[in-house]
């Protein structure tokens, strides 16, 4: 093995008459390096985009939602039962409804979430980072004040709202009078403005207290839509949800964030796989260059191979010489690709010199997240492809007959 390695290194790095083969070797190394670097950067961006999008979705939505098929009563016993399930980090009740919001800037449909200001921040992270105002202002009407509402940045821009502005919420649960059906209208004060970075949430979502929500919708005391829960491991939300369902039983049913966003994350996973396959073709091109290099090298070194075999070198040793050459090219190319790819990924992550248009993407800069498993797969796949490219020329070199090879020398 030591002799085979020595000869392989000599063939690769010693000065030759056939400089064209040396040029092809350099091109092979650069091709592998380019493919590996492209894979590292592309997969890192895909991972970053997926995680960033997941975090933004989970900042607005709970990991697990527990509902009862209609309005239910807020039961402290049910809250304690959910909180006691292993893996649950926080529990809060909520009321979901759709209303109309109107003000000086016009009117628009609004998804309204009634929340408990004390427990909701433990489940919905967006409430802990409201840009203007805050939960402290989100209280029921006291001393002549109107109840508060927290709205999204895009909605505030569209309607010209700021903290302290007054808006009207029109509920469909009105009453029929002598003049016909009249929707219920309550006045609210803008208590805060949040920004999730996702246009659909920032333009159509609002938060008020549970009591204000019941008053607007005409619901009885303690009525809620269900409970929201956060879990310690977001990827174990399905397992934790099953445990919650088993503890509560009928009439409750449980949904988790993976079920509610299954199509989106399935599309992202498919896109990541497709990106990996497409960029792997660059590595394949580099490995074909290795095949070309070794085939030409076998043709150039026919006489040397014949002499080695005449001196007692086995076919296995000749095969190893050429496989080691391809492996060395592959390892050097992969290492160079890792240096370039990791360097570029680091620069993208820390200096953020690529800006994304606002309103098109849920983030302003290109996110990058490097995963150890992905890096191992990229490196392993590159080396395996390069090694596979050596099989044919190595077999051809080992199949040479010394007498036939030296006959025309």
Secondary structure by P-SEA (a helix, b strand, c coil): caaaaaaaaaacccccccaaaaaaaaaaaaaaaaaaaaaaaaaaaaaaaaaaaaaaaaaacccbbbbccccccccaaaaaaaaaccccccccccccbbbbbbcccbbbbbbbbbbcccccccccccccccccccccccccccccccbbbbbcaaaaaaacccccbbbbbbbccccccccccccbbbbbccccccccccccccccbbbbcaaaaaaaaccccccccbbbbbcccccaaaaaaaaaaaaacccbbbbcccccaaaaaaaaaaaaaaaaaaaaaaaaaaaaaaaaaaaaaaaaaaaaaaaaaaacccaaaaaaaaaaaaaaaaaaaaaaaaaaaaaaaaaaaacccccccccccccccbbbbbbaaaaaaaaaaaaaaaaaaaaaaaaaaaacccccccccc
